[in-house]
Amino acid sequence: MGTISTLRRPARSSSMSSARFQPQASASALEPQALAPASAAESTAVADLQQEFITEARFYKKLPEGKVRCLLCPRECSLREGARGYCRVRENRHGSLFTLVYGRVCAAHIDPVEKKPFFHYMPGSLAFSVATAGCNVNCKFCQNWELSQARPEDAPGESMPPARVVELARQYNCSTIAFTYTEPIVCSEFVMDTADRAHEQGLRAIEVSNGYIHKDALESVYGRMDAVKIDLKAFSDSYYRKVVVGELKPVLDTLVALVKLGKWTEIVYLLVPTQNDGDEELTALARWIKAHLGVNVPLHFSQFHPDYKMLDLPTTSVASLERARRIAQAEGLQFVYIGNVPGHPAESTYCPHCSRLLVHRSGYDIRQMLLCDGACPYCRLAIPGVWNT
């Protein structure tokens, strides 16, 4: 597998190697943002370098006095002429909202689908993975902050419109196109058009997202996906506000909506020592998933590594990850995994009825696949998921 063209490849589970700029300071409030207009030099840079990537946004409302309100995520940024949203990639131009990253791909790579991670969706298949700059939150532990917190003009990028993405996916024998690495919500126009083109060509589309999306945009965006993995950062609104600079409830609402839409959904929970790893919080998390999503939604407890603004905490211990898994299993969740610990037995899938090993994983590799028509070959229990590529 190789990096496409000159773009950067993931450094580990979901991270990218360094870009050459410093991130902007992020607003701490969650109220709708009205950020300062770009300077003349910045506007010229965008016009000169990115004109082909600028197209009118689809989720916004025009306001009096030339202002606009973005309706893509729960922030509902209210923007005057020349101002950009919190995500840095949507701008008010002459009373209309524009995206600055349509087809401006800053990362492209061929990944195993297990890297997303999807464990119950087309195992062993390849995903042509793409990202643009920008994000609508500011996680203090972000491994991709060089791109997620960047303005488009500050991040490396090249032209890769929907037709080209699909062409490359087919060229490299990828079954799916994955929107990942940064936050696909902020480039939803590009994501939707690419997914539509992929489906026309017999490919599938998957999204790795924080789930922080406006209720009015949710079905249009995620409805085009064949599967969605949601990063549930914590089960605490205070953590979301302080560490993520977002809100918990819209993400929970997204998860409920995805299940109702019939989308294959998996959840990753990055377990951060002393921050979101308490027994009480993990118990509440498992109970909520069971009550609102069902016991068959895969839950991945992922190992935290210090990065970005959260450098003073240790790597999550394997013992803590195993404790979190035991808590979730004790509450009845059937498929609970441990991530970022290559070779751990909890990377593999076991039958919840007879406990036999069904899918043996080591890192991103599938060592053995024993499912027979999506069922356990020993007791014939159907295992939820999409198993055929």
C-alpha positions as a printed Julia matrix, in Angstrom:
389×3 Matrix{Float64}:
   0.0     0.0     0.0
   1.27    3.49   -0.71
   0.56    7.14   -0.36
  -1.18    8.72   -3.31
   0.87   11.42   -5.07
   2.7    13.71   -2.63
   0.13   13.8     0.14
   0.95   12.74    3.67
   0.21    9.27    4.95
  -1.15    8.34    8.38
   1.58    8.0    10.99
  -0.37    5.64   13.26
  -3.95    4.67   14.05
  -5.53    7.88   12.77
  -2.73   10.44   12.75
  -0.86   12.32   10.09
   2.75   13.42    9.94
   3.52   17.06   10.64
   2.54   19.94    8.4
   4.5    23.17    8.24
   2.46   25.71   10.21
   1.24   26.59   13.67
  -2.43   26.1    14.59
  -4.58   29.12   15.29
  -5.88   29.7    18.79
  -9.36   28.24   19.17
 -12.39   29.93   20.65
 -13.44   28.32   23.91
 -17.12   29.28   23.83
 -19.75   27.09   22.27
 -21.99   29.95   21.23
 -22.45   30.65   17.5
 -19.23   32.17   16.23
 -18.73   35.37   14.22
 -15.03   35.21   13.52
 -13.01   38.08   12.13
 -12.87   38.47    8.36
  -9.74   37.27    6.61
  -7.09   39.92    5.95
  -6.61   41.22    2.43
  -3.46   39.12    2.07
  -5.27   35.99    3.27
  -8.19   36.62    0.92
  -5.81   37.06   -1.99
  -3.99   33.84   -1.09
  -7.25   31.91   -1.05
  -8.38   33.46   -4.33
  -5.07   32.73   -6.03
  -4.43   29.26   -4.69
  -7.82   27.72   -4.14
 -10.37   29.18   -6.54
 -11.14   25.76   -8.01
 -11.95   24.47   -4.53
 -14.48   27.18   -3.66
 -18.17   26.4    -4.14
 -21.38   27.51   -2.51
 -22.29   25.65    0.66
 -25.55   23.74    0.98
 -26.48   24.12    4.63
 -26.94   27.76    5.59
 -29.43   30.59    5.91
 -29.08   34.13    4.64
 -29.56   36.85    7.26
 -30.13   40.61    7.07
 -27.2    42.96    6.38
 -25.32   40.4     4.3
 -24.78   37.97    7.16
 -25.25   34.19    6.96
 -25.88   31.46    9.5
 -24.22   28.1     8.87
 -26.52   25.16    9.58
 -24.05   22.35    9.09
 -23.16   21.74   12.74
 -24.71   22.65   16.09
 -22.54   25.78   16.43
 -24.7    27.59   13.87
 -21.94   30.13   13.25
 -23.31   33.57   12.37
 -20.9    35.19    9.92
 -20.58   38.69    8.56
 -19.0    39.45    5.2
 -15.54   37.87    4.88
 -15.77   35.92    8.13
 -15.14   32.19    8.47
 -16.8    29.67   10.7
 -15.2    27.89   13.62
 -14.1    25.16   11.2
 -12.01   27.73    9.22
 -13.14   26.29    5.88
 -16.53   27.98    5.33
 -16.66   31.69    4.55
 -19.26   34.41    3.96
 -18.66   35.92    0.53
 -21.03   38.7    -0.49
 -23.88   37.33    1.61
 -23.54   33.7     0.58
 -21.71   30.89    2.39
 -18.94   29.09    0.54
 -16.84   26.03    1.28
 -13.13   26.52    0.55
 -12.15   22.84    0.43
 -14.31   21.21   -2.25
 -11.98   18.62   -3.75
  -8.94   20.09   -1.97
  -7.56   16.88   -0.49
  -4.78   17.26    2.08
  -4.39   13.54    2.84
  -4.95   10.45    0.71
  -3.96    6.89    1.45
  -4.95    3.28    0.92
  -5.89    1.76    4.27
  -7.3    -1.52    5.48
 -10.83   -0.84    6.65
  -9.79   -2.15   10.09
  -7.7     1.0    10.53
 -10.78    3.24   10.69
 -11.6     1.08   12.71
 -14.45   -0.94   11.26
 -14.39   -4.5    12.58
 -17.82   -5.66   11.39
 -17.82   -3.99    7.98
 -16.2    -5.69    4.98
 -13.2    -7.06    6.94
  -9.98   -7.38    5.03
 -11.03   -4.89    2.36
  -9.21   -1.71    1.34
 -10.52    1.83    1.74
  -9.33    4.73   -0.37
  -9.07    7.3     2.42
  -9.22   11.06    1.9
  -9.38   14.21    4.03
  -9.52   17.96    3.71
  -8.34   20.56    6.21
 -10.65   21.69    8.99
 -12.69   20.5    11.94
 -15.67   21.78   13.92
 -14.21   20.88   17.33
 -10.77   21.28   18.91
  -9.86   18.12   20.81
  -6.88   18.75   23.07
  -5.59   15.25   22.28
  -5.97   15.43   18.49
  -3.32   13.46   16.62
  -4.14   15.27   13.37
  -4.14   18.82   14.7
  -1.73   20.06   12.02
  -4.51   19.52    9.48
  -7.71   19.57   11.52
  -6.96   22.98   13.03
  -5.59   24.48    9.83
  -6.96   27.01    7.43
  -7.03   25.54    3.91
  -4.3    27.87    2.69
  -2.0    26.67    5.49
  -2.31   22.94    4.78
  -0.81   20.96    1.91
  -3.39   19.95   -0.65
  -4.04   19.01   -4.22
  -6.99   18.84   -6.55
  -8.98   15.65   -6.21
 -12.61   16.24   -7.25
 -15.18   13.46   -6.73
 -14.61   11.83  -10.12
 -10.87   11.66   -9.49
 -11.32   10.15   -6.02
 -13.52    7.41   -7.47
 -11.08    6.83  -10.33
  -8.19    6.38   -7.9
 -10.22    4.09   -5.63
 -10.97    1.82   -8.56
  -7.37    2.01   -9.8
  -6.09    0.77   -6.45
  -8.77   -1.93   -6.07
 -10.42   -0.34   -3.05
 -13.95   -1.47   -2.19
 -14.8     1.69   -0.32
 -14.01    5.37   -0.15
 -13.42    6.55    3.42
 -13.75   10.15    4.58
 -11.45   10.25    7.56
  -8.34   11.67    9.34
  -9.82   15.15    9.95
 -13.58   15.88   10.24
 -15.59   15.07    7.1
 -18.6    17.06    8.29
 -16.89   20.35    7.41
 -16.48   19.31    3.76
 -19.91   17.72    3.44
 -20.59   18.98   -0.08
 -17.48   17.19   -1.33
 -18.3    14.11    0.76
 -21.86   13.85   -0.54
 -20.94   14.3    -4.2
 -18.1    11.81   -3.94
 -20.33    9.25   -2.22
 -22.93    9.65   -4.97
 -20.28    9.15   -7.65
 -18.87    6.13   -5.78
 -22.26    4.44   -5.64
 -22.74    5.02   -9.37
 -19.48    3.11   -9.93
 -20.33    0.23   -7.6
 -18.17    1.42   -4.68
 -19.25    2.09   -1.11
 -18.73    5.14    1.07
 -17.87    5.2     4.76
 -17.26    8.06    7.15
 -15.14    8.45   10.28
 -16.72   11.34   12.14
 -17.15   13.07   15.48
 -20.93   13.07   14.98
 -21.2    16.78   15.79
 -23.63   17.62   13.01
 -26.76   19.74   12.77
 -29.98   17.76   12.91
 -31.15   19.35    9.64
 -28.04   18.22    7.77
 -27.64   14.78    9.33
 -29.76   12.7     6.97
 -28.44   14.41    3.83
 -24.82   13.77    4.82
 -24.81   10.47    6.68
 -27.7     9.16    4.59
 -25.27    8.78    1.7
 -22.91    6.63    3.76
 -22.92    2.85    3.84
 -21.3     2.81    7.29
 -20.3     5.4     9.89
 -17.81    5.23   12.73
 -18.41    7.81   15.45
 -15.72    9.0    17.83
 -17.58    9.34   21.11
 -15.07   11.37   23.1
 -16.58   10.84   26.56
 -19.89   10.35   28.3
 -19.7    13.71   30.04
 -20.83   17.09   28.78
 -18.22   18.85   30.91
 -15.47   16.84   29.17
 -16.9    17.77   25.8
 -16.91   21.44   26.69
 -13.45   21.55   28.25
 -11.47   19.01   26.24
 -13.32   18.77   22.92
 -14.87   22.26   22.71
 -18.17   20.74   21.69
 -21.28   19.21   23.21
 -22.24   15.66   24.06
 -25.99   15.64   23.34
 -25.8    16.31   19.57
 -23.39   13.38   19.24
 -25.7    11.06   21.15
 -28.6    12.25   18.98
 -26.5    11.45   15.9
 -25.86    7.9    17.08
 -29.56    7.3    17.66
 -30.37    8.74   14.23
 -27.77    6.55   12.48
 -29.25    3.38   13.94
 -32.76    4.51   12.94
 -31.48    5.18    9.41
 -30.19    1.61    9.28
 -26.55    2.63    8.84
 -23.92    0.2    10.04
 -22.45    2.05   13.02
 -19.42    1.48   15.21
 -18.17    3.59   18.12
 -14.66    4.47   19.24
 -14.09    5.77   22.76
 -10.57    7.09   23.35
  -9.84    6.2    26.97
  -7.87    9.1    28.49
  -6.33    8.46   31.93
  -8.06   10.37   34.76
 -10.27   12.23   32.26
 -13.0     9.93   30.97
 -12.09    6.52   32.38
 -14.01    6.34   35.67
 -16.08    3.26   36.41
 -19.25    5.3    36.88
 -18.9     7.06   33.54
 -18.08    3.86   31.69
 -21.04    2.08   33.24
 -23.35    4.93   32.23
 -21.9     4.82   28.71
 -22.54    1.09   28.33
 -26.05    1.36   29.72
 -26.89    4.21   27.34
 -25.62    2.26   24.32
 -27.61   -0.79   25.34
 -30.8     1.21   25.88
 -30.62    3.48   22.82
 -28.55    1.63   20.21
 -28.72   -2.02   21.2
 -26.15   -4.52   22.4
 -24.75   -5.33   18.94
 -23.18   -1.96   18.08
 -19.4    -2.54   18.28
 -17.63   -0.41   20.88
 -13.87    0.12   20.61
 -11.93    1.34   23.66
  -8.85    2.93   22.15
  -5.51    3.61   23.82
  -4.64    7.27   24.32
  -1.18    8.58   23.38
  -0.06   12.08   24.46
  -0.36   14.6    21.64
  -1.2    18.21   20.72
  -2.25   20.07   23.91
  -2.52   17.0    26.13
   1.09   16.03   26.67
   1.1    15.75   30.45
  -0.87   12.5    30.71
   0.51    8.98   30.32
  -0.44    6.49   27.65
  -3.51    4.53   28.69
  -2.51    1.32   30.43
  -3.64   -1.98   28.99
  -5.14   -2.78   32.4
  -7.4     0.29   32.15
  -8.54   -0.7    28.69
  -9.3    -4.21   29.89
 -11.24   -2.8    32.86
 -13.33   -0.62   30.53
 -14.06   -3.63   28.36
 -15.15   -5.74   31.34
 -17.52   -2.99   32.48
 -19.15   -2.73   29.04
 -19.46   -6.5    28.73
 -20.95   -6.77   32.21
 -23.69   -4.37   31.07
 -24.51   -6.68   28.17
 -22.67   -5.22   25.19
 -21.77   -8.09   22.87
 -18.86   -6.73   20.82
 -16.36   -4.71   22.84
 -12.84   -4.23   21.49
  -9.51   -2.82   22.58
  -7.73   -0.61   20.04
  -4.18    0.68   19.51
  -2.72   -2.36   21.29
  -1.6    -4.61   18.41
  -1.82   -8.32   19.17
  -4.2    -7.99   22.13
  -6.83  -10.78   22.18
  -9.57   -8.14   22.43
  -8.81   -7.04   18.87
 -10.51  -10.21   17.69
 -14.19  -11.05   17.33
 -15.72  -13.84   19.39
 -19.14  -15.45   19.24
 -21.26  -14.01   22.07
 -23.09  -17.33   22.4
 -20.38  -20.0    22.34
 -17.32  -17.73   22.89
 -15.41  -19.25   19.96
 -12.9   -17.13   18.04
 -14.48  -15.97   14.75
 -12.2   -13.26   13.37
  -8.57  -13.32   14.48
  -6.95   -9.88   14.14
  -3.46   -8.63   14.88
  -3.14   -4.92   14.37
  -4.79   -4.2    11.03
  -4.24   -7.72    9.72
  -6.86  -10.47    9.6
  -5.11  -13.71   10.48
  -8.15  -15.96   10.33
 -11.78  -15.5     9.26
 -14.1   -18.3    10.35
 -17.53  -16.78    9.78
 -19.75  -18.76    7.45
 -22.32  -16.61    5.63
 -22.14  -14.1     8.47
 -22.74  -16.69   11.16
 -20.71  -18.56   13.75
 -19.7   -21.91   12.15
 -19.98  -23.66   15.53
 -23.37  -22.61   16.89
 -24.81  -20.85   13.78
 -25.52  -17.6    15.63
 -25.81  -14.74   13.13
 -23.13  -12.12   13.83
 -24.3    -8.57   13.05
 -22.29   -6.77   10.42
 -21.54   -6.54    6.69
 -19.2    -9.42    6.04
 -19.12   -9.72    2.26
 -16.83   -7.44    0.26
